[in-house]
């Protein structure tokens, strides 16, 4: 049952991606770059924060 649900989930994701590719047309690449860039900025900021917090000594 788990495999069927997983297949259905990825099938729906594929349909949404196909729909967006058709609707966005030539602008699709720009939106993809924008989304990936935003995600990367967030991940880099979070990683930097975690590293700084790990290096900072605790004050009791």
N, C-alpha and C positions, 0 to 999 in steps of 0.2 A: 504494500500500500504506500510505503514511504517513497519508493521509486516512481510510482505513478504520480504522486503529488509533486515530486521534484521535477519530473518531466513536464507536467502541466504548468508549473511555475515558469520554467525556462521557455516553454512554448509561448506563454503570454508575454514574457519579456521580449522575445523575438518579434512577436506581432507588434508590440508597442514600438520597438526600434524600427521596424519596417514602415509603420505608419508615420513616424516622425521623419524618416528619411524621405518619404514621398511628399509630405507636407512642407518640410523645410527646404527641400531642393538644394540649391547652391549655397544657402546659408548654413547648412548642416555642419560643415567643417568648422565654421567659425564658432557655432554653439558648442561643438564638441571640445574645441580648444579652450573655450571659456570655462566650461564645466571642469575639465581636467586641470586647468590652471588654478581654479579656485580650490579644488580638492588638494592639490599639491601645496598651495600656500598654507592651507589649514594644517596639513600634516607636518610641514616643516616648522610651523610656529609651535605646534604641540610638542614636537620632538625637542626643539630648543628649550621649551619650558621645562620639560621633564629632565633634560640633562642639567640645566641650571639648578633645579630643585635637588637633584641627586648630589651635586657637587657642594651645595651650601650646607655647612655644618648646622646641626640642630642646637638651638639655644634653649636650655631648660631653666 
